[in-house]
Amino acid sequence: MTSGLTFRSYFKQPRARSIWMYLIASLLFVQFAYADTGGLEIQVTLSANPVLEYETFTLIVSANQRLPNTAFQPEQFLRDFRIRGTSVNSSSRIVNNESQHTTEWRVTLTAPAVGNYQIPSLTVNGVRTQPIDFEVIPRQETDGEQADYFLKTEIESERPYVQQQVRLTVRLFMAAAIESGSLELPELEHFHVEQLGQDRQSQDIVEGRRYQVLTRTYLLTPRRSGTFTIEPVRFEGMARIIPSGSFTTFGRLESVRALGEAITVEVRSRPDAFEGAWLPSEFVMLEEQWDPSESLWTMGEPITRTITLTAAGVRREQLPDLTFDYPAEIRTYPDRGQTDTRMLRGQPVARVTYTTALIPAQAGEFVIPAIRVPWWNVQKDQLEYAELPERTVRVIAPPGGVLPPGSMDVEALESHRPSAPSSAESADEVRPAEHSTSHWQILAAVLFIMWFATLGTLLWFIRANRLNTTQRSKRPQPQTPEGARAALQAIKSACRKNDANACAQALREWHYARTGRPATSLPMIGTAVPSAELTALLERLESSLFNPVDTSWNEGKALWEHLTSLHLTRQQAGEDGVPPLYPE
């Protein structure tokens, strides 16, 4: 009797039987799937020939076997055509007890300009196909009756400079409503493209027919010079068509298309006469703010300088990196430039802000060098400069002659050191030891006097603080200073007229009357109150002053109402309310 299991007895076990059945099924599946590998046939067809220019058509590649999706890579063979998408479908069926398998690739292409073209020889799983010739014909313009859907495309400039932003405006005219649709800008290899704002909807009448108009604006920034063709913008959608005379409101869905016009753009290179970082723009401004604003400085006291470069019609990445020179006697602690982009009256404006802390280390008169930033005015087509003039400052020693650490050099120390007395003078001033006062006794007396004076000052301060608290509770609300009162009246008048310049000037006078310090910027007034809403209103007011295209401002009513509400809040809150709008 054999101790081991025979093959037959092992196969009769349930677990072993399952394993063998799985292996047999896998082998049959592989044979079923790839039985016809040797007879692979590839067929290539086009959905239309000829095709209309800039229309979409489909390249169909069919195989008579089941193949993996990666057996055909259209990107390797169709590099001269724009591929809009690829789909793969595999199917199997049994006809007369024979299995038939197919794999189909459908590649959607965009027809180029009018002309004759060729689909090159393709390779699918090692099998090569024959090339296919096709023709692209022009679109037929409809005479008389306007189309239900059509596109109009306009570009701001057909001869921009490299890195100059230009607007591309696309308008879609729709005579009937659509169920769904997409408006697509073709890929532009040598342009940076971004959409400007949101789509706008309006109505227009063209040749006596009313259309709904959707307007979309793009910002195009050419990366290199040369002549380029912007392919037409394409619209594809689904519209519900209701037959005339029908009483139903459902109708049927039909695909609708519209195609814009191709635009040729000649991008000019940077002029040879321009030196420095290339900055093409419609408007560039360089401004600075000093805190404090006086030109008389004190050694050791910090001064803050804020320099802002603003450029219209450029991206913030295009703003140049600025460097600033200062005298060696002035220590500098610069921060990294902060960039941002804002929309002012529908126009993008880029801005970079540099903040530097300055500490004068020596007394004297110094010159802060001028700053000059070259830029190219694309409207006037000429070189211009944004400049800050040089500034002369005078640095004085602090009161009492006490200089901050590190600000006095060795020569100054030697000049202020007392000279040693001569031997004769020393002999004349020698006194008996018993009549001289030791240094520690003098120091002890000085310390005792200082301690007694400090104690007396502390007691006086406590008593005065109690008296002030009692008197403050009985004292009426402080009156508005005359300067602040007049400035408030000017603010009110300017807000009623929506006069941005007059309002800004009155706000600066009002801030000076409240704090005794000039306002370096309008948003600074809002932060001094403080009020986030007021700061936002003042930022928009200041932006309107800097916009060279549209200087209109219509938030005067909102600004005055907010100032009034702040004043009323303070009156109702009393001493525990918000910080005062007027100095006491």
C-alpha positions as MATLAB code, in Angstrom:
seq = 'MTSGLTFRSYFKQPRARSIWMYLIASLLFVQFAYADTGGLEIQVTLSANPVLEYETFTLIVSANQRLPNTAFQPEQFLRDFRIRGTSVNSSSRIVNNESQHTTEWRVTLTAPAVGNYQIPSLTVNGVRTQPIDFEVIPRQETDGEQADYFLKTEIESERPYVQQQVRLTVRLFMAAAIESGSLELPELEHFHVEQLGQDRQSQDIVEGRRYQVLTRTYLLTPRRSGTFTIEPVRFEGMARIIPSGSFTTFGRLESVRALGEAITVEVRSRPDAFEGAWLPSEFVMLEEQWDPSESLWTMGEPITRTITLTAAGVRREQLPDLTFDYPAEIRTYPDRGQTDTRMLRGQPVARVTYTTALIPAQAGEFVIPAIRVPWWNVQKDQLEYAELPERTVRVIAPPGGVLPPGSMDVEALESHRPSAPSSAESADEVRPAEHSTSHWQILAAVLFIMWFATLGTLLWFIRANRLNTTQRSKRPQPQTPEGARAALQAIKSACRKNDANACAQALREWHYARTGRPATSLPMIGTAVPSAELTALLERLESSLFNPVDTSWNEGKALWEHLTSLHLTRQQAGEDGVPPLYPE';
ca = [
       0.000    0.000    0.000;
       1.455    3.343   -1.023;
       1.645    6.041    1.630;
       1.616    8.958   -0.856;
      -1.349   10.309   -2.854;
      -1.767    9.286   -6.481;
      -2.457   11.910   -9.173;
      -6.038   10.685   -9.521;
      -6.747   10.810   -5.794;
      -5.143   14.266   -5.541;
      -7.254   15.607   -8.414;
     -10.401   14.344   -6.697;
      -9.829   16.775   -3.813;
     -12.111   19.903   -4.122;
      -9.314   22.450   -3.691;
      -7.042   20.798   -6.249;
      -9.904   20.505   -8.719;
     -10.581   24.269   -8.445;
      -6.955   25.136   -9.143;
      -6.804   22.936  -12.227;
     -10.074   24.320  -13.586;
      -8.761   27.892  -13.161;
      -5.556   27.085  -15.061;
      -7.434   25.414  -17.919;
      -9.861   28.363  -18.201;
      -6.973   30.839  -18.316;
      -5.267   28.928  -21.115;
      -8.486   28.747  -23.102;
      -9.049   32.504  -22.642;
      -5.573   33.345  -23.870;
      -6.032   31.078  -26.890;
      -9.474   32.563  -27.545;
      -8.207   36.135  -27.307;
      -5.067   35.823  -29.398;
      -5.789   32.972  -31.747;
      -5.578   35.292  -34.793;
      -2.437   37.216  -33.926;
      -0.740   36.116  -37.071;
      -3.507   37.487  -39.346;
      -3.640   41.067  -38.048;
      -5.195   43.524  -40.484;
      -5.392   47.306  -40.054;
      -7.845   49.565  -41.865;
      -7.622   53.396  -41.858;
     -10.485   55.663  -42.976;
     -11.576   59.303  -42.662;
     -15.034   60.435  -41.613;
     -15.053   63.001  -44.454;
     -12.950   63.803  -47.489;
     -12.761   66.650  -48.419;
     -13.234   68.503  -45.139;
     -13.977   72.154  -44.429;
     -11.169   74.326  -43.137;
     -10.864   74.438  -39.341;
     -13.689   71.909  -38.963;
     -13.296   68.713  -36.954;
     -13.110   65.313  -38.614;
     -12.340   61.795  -37.400;
      -9.517   59.421  -38.286;
     -10.731   55.823  -37.754;
      -8.131   53.066  -37.255;
      -9.605   49.524  -37.043;
      -7.878   46.215  -36.222;
      -9.411   42.758  -36.656;
      -7.983   41.521  -33.353;
      -8.222   42.405  -29.696;
      -5.261   44.677  -29.017;
      -4.200   46.730  -26.011;
      -5.101   50.413  -26.048;
      -1.433   51.373  -26.322;
      -0.911   49.388  -29.543;
      -1.495   52.619  -31.483;
      -0.070   55.966  -30.333;
      -1.513   58.728  -32.577;
       0.765   61.407  -31.085;
       3.796   59.693  -32.627;
       2.468   59.888  -36.200;
       0.158   62.928  -36.320;
       2.485   65.640  -35.061;
       1.548   67.971  -37.928;
      -2.126   67.926  -36.958;
      -3.994   69.187  -33.934;
      -5.445   66.227  -32.002;
      -8.577   67.086  -30.061;
      -9.114   63.668  -28.484;
      -8.778   59.896  -28.883;
     -11.199   57.122  -27.924;
     -10.644   53.331  -28.031;
     -13.343   50.664  -28.339;
     -12.897   46.858  -28.299;
     -15.620   44.337  -29.120;
     -16.054   40.603  -29.705;
     -18.759   38.508  -31.355;
     -19.317   34.930  -32.560;
     -20.435   34.342  -36.141;
     -20.920   30.747  -37.408;
     -19.179   29.390  -34.308;
     -16.166   31.577  -35.012;
     -15.046   34.394  -32.760;
     -14.409   37.815  -34.268;
     -12.603   40.595  -32.433;
     -12.157   44.254  -33.336;
     -10.262   47.157  -31.802;
     -11.052   50.649  -33.041;
      -9.309   53.962  -32.396;
     -11.219   57.161  -33.236;
      -8.942   60.207  -33.348;
     -10.639   63.611  -33.621;
      -8.573   66.109  -35.630;
      -8.930   69.774  -36.528;
      -8.668   70.536  -40.213;
      -5.877   73.004  -41.050;
      -6.061   75.802  -43.613;
      -7.159   75.228  -47.204;
      -4.864   72.849  -49.078;
      -3.923   69.234  -49.731;
      -2.628   67.111  -46.849;
      -1.694   63.514  -46.106;
      -2.195   61.177  -43.155;
       1.196   59.437  -42.955;
       1.793   55.708  -42.735;
       0.771   54.416  -39.303;
       2.160   51.497  -37.307;
      -0.215   49.392  -35.181;
       1.259   46.452  -33.282;
       4.022   46.129  -35.880;
       1.750   46.412  -38.940;
       2.196   49.468  -41.193;
      -0.610   51.157  -43.135;
      -0.735   53.101  -46.377;
      -0.830   56.939  -46.301;
      -4.135   58.696  -46.996;
      -4.452   61.948  -48.952;
      -7.241   64.382  -48.190;
      -8.244   67.895  -49.196;
      -9.293   70.878  -47.104;
     -11.696   73.232  -48.871;
     -12.856   76.735  -47.852;
     -16.084   77.318  -46.020;
     -18.974   78.603  -48.092;
     -20.229   81.994  -46.983;
     -24.001   82.236  -46.692;
     -25.496   85.012  -48.791;
     -28.539   86.959  -47.683;
     -29.788   85.219  -44.552;
     -27.608   85.409  -41.462;
     -26.643   82.177  -39.696;
     -28.285   81.317  -36.399;
     -24.878   81.125  -34.707;
     -21.676   82.899  -35.693;
     -18.483   84.244  -34.098;
     -16.598   87.524  -34.398;
     -13.017   87.833  -33.204;
     -11.053   91.055  -32.701;
      -7.505   91.591  -31.493;
      -6.285   94.789  -29.868;
      -3.093   95.010  -31.929;
      -1.869   92.946  -34.868;
       1.730   94.187  -34.390;
       2.478   93.892  -30.676;
       5.914   93.743  -29.131;
       7.248   90.594  -27.552;
       5.918   90.278  -23.945;
       3.309   92.970  -24.608;
      -0.184   92.038  -23.436;
      -2.898   92.325  -26.079;
      -6.602   91.643  -25.759;
      -8.384   89.111  -27.918;
     -12.155   89.669  -27.798;
     -14.479   86.873  -28.916;
     -18.207   87.477  -29.410;
     -20.650   84.621  -29.958;
     -23.938   85.625  -31.619;
     -26.890   83.291  -30.925;
     -30.276   83.739  -32.585;
     -31.759   80.814  -30.621;
     -31.136   79.412  -27.173;
     -28.754   76.510  -26.698;
     -28.979   73.576  -24.305;
     -25.224   73.278  -23.812;
     -22.051   74.335  -25.511;
     -18.376   75.186  -25.230;
     -16.329   78.070  -26.570;
     -12.743   77.041  -27.103;
      -9.636   79.013  -27.966;
      -7.086   76.952  -29.923;
      -3.752   76.187  -28.351;
      -1.208   78.928  -28.943;
       2.315   77.597  -28.679;
       4.173   80.903  -28.487;
       1.683   82.858  -26.363;
       0.775   82.950  -22.715;
      -3.037   82.910  -22.611;
      -5.368   83.765  -19.743;
      -9.012   84.759  -19.635;
      -9.729   88.304  -18.480;
     -12.693   88.494  -16.126;
     -15.999   86.707  -16.574;
     -18.122   86.225  -19.676;
     -20.522   89.086  -20.399;
     -23.962   88.725  -21.947;
     -25.820   91.336  -23.971;
     -28.131   91.747  -26.956;
     -27.471   93.099  -30.434;
     -29.369   93.459  -33.707;
     -27.555   92.396  -36.888;
     -29.290   93.099  -40.222;
     -32.659   93.346  -38.526;
     -32.288   90.134  -36.518;
     -31.921   90.037  -32.735;
     -29.090   88.019  -31.236;
     -27.986   87.106  -27.733;
     -24.290   87.966  -27.528;
     -21.748   86.295  -25.248;
     -18.462   88.214  -24.994;
     -15.245   86.689  -23.712;
     -11.875   88.451  -23.492;
      -8.455   86.809  -23.444;
      -5.077   88.319  -22.616;
      -2.358   87.153  -24.985;
       1.313   87.672  -24.133;
       3.696   86.663  -26.959;
       6.798   84.859  -25.738;
       8.878   85.330  -28.893;
       8.962   87.540  -31.958;
       7.872   86.484  -35.436;
       4.733   86.065  -37.541;
       2.093   83.735  -36.114;
      -1.419   82.681  -37.098;
      -4.052   82.426  -34.388;
      -6.433   79.703  -35.496;
     -10.162   80.467  -35.344;
     -12.036   80.222  -32.083;
     -14.530   77.362  -32.186;
     -18.000   76.988  -30.685;
     -19.751   73.629  -30.447;
     -23.078   73.122  -28.727;
     -26.454   71.446  -28.666;
     -29.636   73.310  -29.585;
     -33.228   72.123  -29.389;
     -34.860   72.437  -32.806;
     -38.656   72.720  -32.827;
     -40.224   72.158  -36.272;
     -42.360   74.991  -37.567;
     -46.075   74.408  -37.051;
     -45.438   71.905  -34.276;
     -47.451   72.187  -31.066;
     -44.850   70.448  -28.931;
     -42.222   72.328  -26.970;
     -39.706   69.511  -26.804;
     -38.344   69.234  -30.326;
     -35.090   67.428  -31.039;
     -31.502   68.115  -30.077;
     -29.096   68.972  -32.864;
     -25.436   69.874  -32.764;
     -24.579   73.430  -33.775;
     -21.189   74.871  -34.625;
     -19.665   78.256  -35.237;
     -16.181   79.193  -36.298;
     -14.373   82.497  -36.038;
     -11.713   83.887  -38.321;
      -7.999   83.212  -38.327;
      -5.857   86.182  -37.271;
      -2.273   86.804  -38.339;
      -0.105   88.539  -35.743;
       3.320   90.040  -36.366;
       5.168   90.121  -33.047;
       7.917   92.732  -33.065;
      11.181   92.141  -31.254;
      12.618   94.377  -28.568;
      14.106   97.588  -30.041;
      17.885   97.723  -30.207;
      17.919  101.142  -28.542;
      16.354   99.772  -25.367;
      18.712   98.867  -22.527;
      17.806   97.179  -19.281;
      14.953   94.878  -18.317;
      12.385   94.877  -21.133;
       9.105   96.417  -19.940;
       6.487   97.168  -22.642;
       3.459   98.898  -21.150;
       0.842  101.583  -21.603;
       1.587  103.274  -18.282;
       4.405  102.932  -15.728;
       4.691  104.882  -12.490;
       7.383  104.930   -9.812;
       6.540  106.451   -6.432;
       8.010  106.536   -2.942;
       6.880  107.206    0.613;
       9.042  108.223    3.565;
       8.156  107.717    7.201;
       8.895  110.199    8.652;
       8.785  112.477    5.627;
      11.224  115.103    6.928;
      14.703  115.457    5.435;
      16.267  116.102    8.854;
      17.266  112.788   10.385;
      18.693  111.843   13.755;
      21.494  109.351   14.214;
      20.235  105.952   15.314;
      16.570  106.652   14.594;
      15.058  104.403   11.861;
      13.461  105.776    8.691;
      11.187  103.657    6.480;
      11.277  104.099    2.717;
       8.604  102.410    0.564;
       9.091  102.342   -3.214;
       6.273  101.140   -5.491;
       6.569  100.351   -9.205;
       3.225  100.133  -11.033;
       2.792   99.017  -14.655;
      -0.404   98.590  -16.675;
      -0.896   95.769  -19.138;
       1.888   93.488  -17.882;
       2.001   90.395  -15.707;
       3.662   90.736  -12.334;
       6.356   88.240  -13.389;
       7.465   90.796  -16.001;
       8.227   93.545  -13.477;
      11.981   94.158  -13.187;
      13.935   93.547   -9.998;
      15.035   96.929   -8.667;
      18.213   97.618   -6.716;
      18.852  100.768   -4.707;
      22.073  102.544   -3.750;
      22.602  104.342   -0.447;
      25.561  106.128    1.141;
      27.847  103.912    3.208;
      27.064  105.996    6.311;
      23.419  104.841    6.196;
      22.703  101.269    7.192;
      19.977   99.543    5.149;
      17.679   96.643    6.050;
      15.635   95.844    2.903;
      12.674   93.495    2.637;
      11.940   91.330   -0.370;
       9.734   92.935   -3.001;
       6.026   92.116   -2.705;
       4.187   91.751   -6.027;
       0.485   91.684   -6.781;
      -1.944   92.222   -9.656;
      -5.144   94.233   -9.508;
      -7.933   95.004  -11.912;
      -8.526   98.725  -12.369;
     -11.454   99.603  -14.617;
     -11.171   96.273  -16.408;
      -7.424   96.598  -16.976;
      -4.811   94.424  -15.212;
      -2.213   96.428  -13.312;
       0.893   94.799  -11.827;
       2.678   96.291   -8.849;
       5.803   95.551   -6.828;
       6.542   97.210   -3.478;
       9.955   97.465   -1.808;
      10.241   98.465    1.855;
      13.619   99.376    3.343;
      14.512  100.429    6.885;
      17.292  103.048    6.978;
      19.366  103.880   10.071;
      21.888  106.739    9.779;
      25.122  105.864   11.565;
      26.979  109.181   11.185;
      26.095  112.839   11.210;
      26.426  114.931    8.099;
      24.739  115.701    4.803;
      24.108  112.827    2.399;
      22.538  112.379   -1.042;
      20.120  109.535   -1.727;
      20.704  108.709   -5.434;
      17.935  109.021   -8.005;
      16.156  105.942   -9.366;
      15.441  105.513  -13.063;
      13.462  102.633  -14.601;
      13.317  102.427  -18.429;
      10.120  101.243  -20.107;
       8.689  101.194  -23.617;
       5.498  103.157  -24.224;
       3.559  100.889  -26.610;
       1.021  103.621  -27.373;
       3.592  106.234  -28.378;
       6.121  103.607  -29.521;
       9.015  105.284  -27.747;
      11.408  104.874  -24.831;
      10.420  106.550  -21.565;
      11.590  106.531  -17.957;
       9.881  106.285  -14.600;
      12.019  108.296  -12.186;
      12.446  109.241   -8.561;
      14.629  112.324   -8.000;
      17.644  112.287   -5.736;
      17.134  113.502   -2.194;
      19.494  115.329    0.128;
      19.152  114.581    3.834;
      20.920  116.014    6.861;
      21.734  113.776    9.795;
      22.280  115.306   13.223;
      23.455  113.836   16.490;
      20.746  113.054   19.046;
      20.045  115.566   21.839;
      22.548  115.348   24.670;
      25.234  113.875   22.481;
      24.384  110.301   23.482;
      25.102  108.277   20.381;
      23.697  104.817   19.718;
      26.084  101.845   19.945;
      28.320  101.468   16.930;
      27.595  104.936   15.549;
      30.709  106.653   17.013;
      34.052  105.944   15.425;
      37.413  105.721   17.168;
      38.518  109.239   16.166;
      35.415  110.732   17.709;
      36.113  108.859   20.935;
      39.715  110.108   21.016;
      38.633  113.700   20.337;
      36.186  113.627   23.240;
      38.598  111.932   25.713;
      40.083  114.395   28.319;
      43.857  114.834   28.199;
      46.027  113.809   31.169;
      47.173  116.730   33.365;
      50.828  117.753   33.393;
      53.096  116.944   36.306;
      53.042  120.561   37.509;
      49.294  120.720   37.466;
      49.138  117.402   39.269;
      51.430  118.649   41.976;
      49.361  121.801   42.483;
      46.163  119.831   42.839;
      47.498  117.242   45.321;
      45.504  117.357   48.514;
      45.942  115.561   51.784;
      44.233  112.184   51.773;
      42.253  112.953   54.874;
      40.505  115.908   53.159;
      39.586  114.096   49.890;
      36.294  112.309   49.241;
      36.512  108.763   47.892;
      34.732  107.831   44.658;
      32.483  105.225   46.245;
      31.100  107.771   48.689;
      30.140  110.081   45.827;
      28.537  107.199   43.935;
      26.545  106.117   46.979;
      25.244  109.654   47.490;
      24.177  109.939   43.851;
      22.364  106.594   43.975;
      20.556  107.583   47.174;
      19.381  110.851   45.645;
      18.174  109.063   42.500;
      16.301  106.447   44.558;
      14.599  109.141   46.623;
      13.636  111.115   43.482;
      12.216  107.976   41.843;
      10.129  107.182   44.896;
       8.756  110.722   45.006;
       7.956  110.672   41.296;
       6.099  107.365   41.662;
       3.956  108.683   44.525;
       3.158  111.854   42.585;
       2.215  109.828   39.488;
      -0.200  107.622   41.451;
      -1.892  110.662   43.001;
      -2.117  112.505   39.654;
      -3.542  109.438   37.948;
      -6.324  109.209   40.526;
      -7.170  112.879   40.068;
      -7.207  112.549   36.278;
      -9.523  109.539   36.461;
     -11.963  111.453   38.658;
     -11.877  114.545   36.469;
     -12.212  112.523   33.249;
     -15.464  110.968   34.405;
     -16.904  114.454   35.018;
     -15.415  116.077   31.918;
     -17.711  116.559   28.876;
     -16.888  114.994   25.495;
     -13.978  116.740   23.753;
     -14.785  119.187   21.045;
     -13.771  118.642   17.459;
     -10.643  120.633   16.531;
     -11.228  123.366   14.008;
      -8.808  121.806   11.501;
     -10.570  118.442   11.655;
     -13.989  120.102   11.472;
     -13.082  121.993    8.295;
     -11.523  118.870    6.778;
     -14.664  116.857    7.544;
     -16.803  119.425    5.773;
     -14.488  119.221    2.768;
     -14.726  115.399    2.810;
     -18.512  115.589    2.936;
     -18.637  118.009    0.009;
     -16.210  115.940   -2.092;
     -18.102  112.709   -1.359;
     -21.363  114.276   -2.525;
     -19.712  115.261   -5.814;
     -17.716  111.991   -6.125;
     -14.615  114.160   -6.563;
     -11.757  111.717   -5.961;
      -8.908  114.279   -5.919;
     -10.655  116.690   -3.551;
     -11.710  113.835   -1.283;
      -8.166  112.453   -1.081;
      -6.750  115.888   -0.182;
      -9.417  116.458    2.480;
      -8.804  113.007    3.965;
      -5.092  113.760    4.331;
      -5.873  117.078    6.077;
      -8.377  115.327    8.368;
      -5.808  112.662    9.298;
      -3.172  115.315   10.034;
      -5.601  117.209   12.289;
      -6.381  113.989   14.197;
      -2.875  112.599   14.616;
      -0.473  115.453   13.925;
       1.339  113.310   11.359;
       0.953  113.339    7.557;
      -0.604  110.335    5.816;
       1.827  108.610    3.459;
      -1.067  106.808    1.739;
      -4.855  106.799    1.878;
      -5.150  103.206    3.218;
      -2.926  104.306    6.124;
      -5.820  106.505    7.301;
      -8.102  103.479    7.524;
      -5.574  101.473    9.527;
      -5.085  104.371   11.954;
      -8.796  104.532   12.891;
      -8.795  101.383   12.639;
     -11.461  100.053   10.255;
     -11.053   97.303    7.654;
     -14.033   98.549    5.648;
     -12.697  102.106    5.620;
      -9.292  100.797    4.508;
     -10.903   98.940    1.590;
     -12.834  102.050    0.528;
      -9.668  104.144    0.666;
      -7.708  101.561   -1.359;
     -10.265  101.783   -4.156;
     -10.187  105.575   -3.955;
      -6.397  105.579   -4.267;
      -6.568  103.111   -7.168;
      -8.874  105.443   -9.072;
      -6.315  108.239   -8.707;
      -3.580  106.101  -10.293;
      -5.603  104.802  -13.236;
      -4.582  106.679  -16.418;
      -7.526  105.379  -18.448;
     -10.603  105.773  -16.258;
     -10.481  108.132  -13.297;
     -14.164  107.936  -12.384;
     -15.034  107.241   -8.757;
     -18.575  106.745   -7.429;
     -18.157  105.553   -3.838;
     -18.419  108.956   -2.204;
     -21.751  108.204   -0.550;
     -20.521  104.909    0.899;
     -17.325  106.526    2.211;
     -19.158  109.377    3.949;
     -21.756  107.045    5.469;
     -19.009  104.856    6.886;
     -17.149  107.827    8.387;
     -20.401  109.028    9.967;
     -21.132  105.596   11.429;
     -17.645  105.442   12.959;
     -18.179  108.817   14.643;
     -21.601  107.801   16.002;
     -20.175  104.530   17.300;
     -17.530  106.428   19.254;
     -20.077  108.798   20.766;
     -22.296  105.914   21.882;
     -19.388  103.825   23.206;
     -17.871  106.626   25.278;
     -14.428  106.082   26.729;
     -14.584  102.309   26.204;
     -15.527  102.556   22.523;
     -13.452  102.560   19.404;
     -10.398  104.813   19.148;
     -11.354  108.482   18.764;
     -11.818  110.056   15.377;
     -10.545  113.383   16.759;
      -7.688  114.121   19.171;
      -8.541  115.151   22.666;
];
